[in-house]
C-alpha cells in the first residue's frame, strides 16, 4: 500500500539540561508519517513537502529516509529554509511551543505541487493532511488545496484529515472554522481531538463535538480526548474507548502517533474500533518519552 502525508517538517529544539538544547526534526504530518510507517513497515510512505537545499534541510531529509519515509515527491527551494520551533514542558508533560516559521519552505507545498507537473497523489491508497498543512498556506492556495481534496475523490483510496487547530497560524478562528469544516466534508476519515474542536466550537461533550462533524458529512471519526481515550464514530454507531494508563512526561507526539497507528490499522483491514485501540496503545507509550518522535523501541517495542 502507498500512503502520502502532506505538510510540514520543522527543526525541533528542546531543553537537554545544563542550558543546552537538543535538535531533532518533527511536524504533525511528518510525525504521523513516521508512526504510520512504524505501525505498517511494509507500507510505502511518502512525505510531500518543501525544504531548502541547505545542509540542515539535507540532514532533515536524511532523517526522513532513516525512518523509512520517502522524500522523492518533496520539493526543494534554494531560497528558503525549514521552520524551527522550541518546546517548553510543564510538570505534567504538557507543552508550550515557540515558532519561527513565517517564511519556511514548507509553506509553498501547494504552489510547488501545482507547478511541479505530474501527479504524485493519484493511485495512493491513502492521502493524509492536517489543519496545519492548510493553515500555513496563503489564502488562495488554501482554496486550491480544498479543490485538490475534491478532485482526489475517486483517484485515491481514502483521504484522512486531522483538524489540528493552531490559532496563531490562522487570521482568526472564524477563518479556521470555515476552512476546516470544508475539509472535513471532503475527507473520508477525520481524526480530531477534543482540544481542537473546543477551540472551534466551545466546551462540549465528545458526543456533541463529534455530532457537529457528522453533520458536515464526516464518514468516519476517531475523536481523541487525551488521557480520557477516544470516541469512534461510524455509520454503525459510536464506541467510547478508554486510554491505557501511562506516566506522561511529554505529550508532544501523542495525537500524531495515534493518527499513524490508527491509519495503519485501518489500511490493514482493522475496524475503526480496533484501529482506535491500536492508536491509543501507541500513544500511551509515546508520551512516556521526550520528543514528538520517540525511539522506535519505545513506540513499537
Secondary structure, DSSP 4 states (H G I P E B T S, - for coil): -EEEEES--EEEEEEEETTEEEEEEE-HHHHHHHHHHHH-TTSEEEEE-EE-SSHHHHHHHHHHHHTTEE-TT-EE-TT----EEEEEE-TTS-EEEEEE-TT-GGGGHHHHHHHS-S-SSTT-SEEEEEHHHHHTS-HHHHHHHHHHHHHHBTTBS-EEEE----GGGSS-HHHHHHHHHHHHTT-SEE--BHHHHHHHH-S--HHHHHHHHHTTT-S-EEEE-GGG-EEEEETTEEEEEPPPP---S--TTHHHHHHHHHHHHHHTT--HHHHHHHHHHHHHHHTTSSSSS--HHHHT-
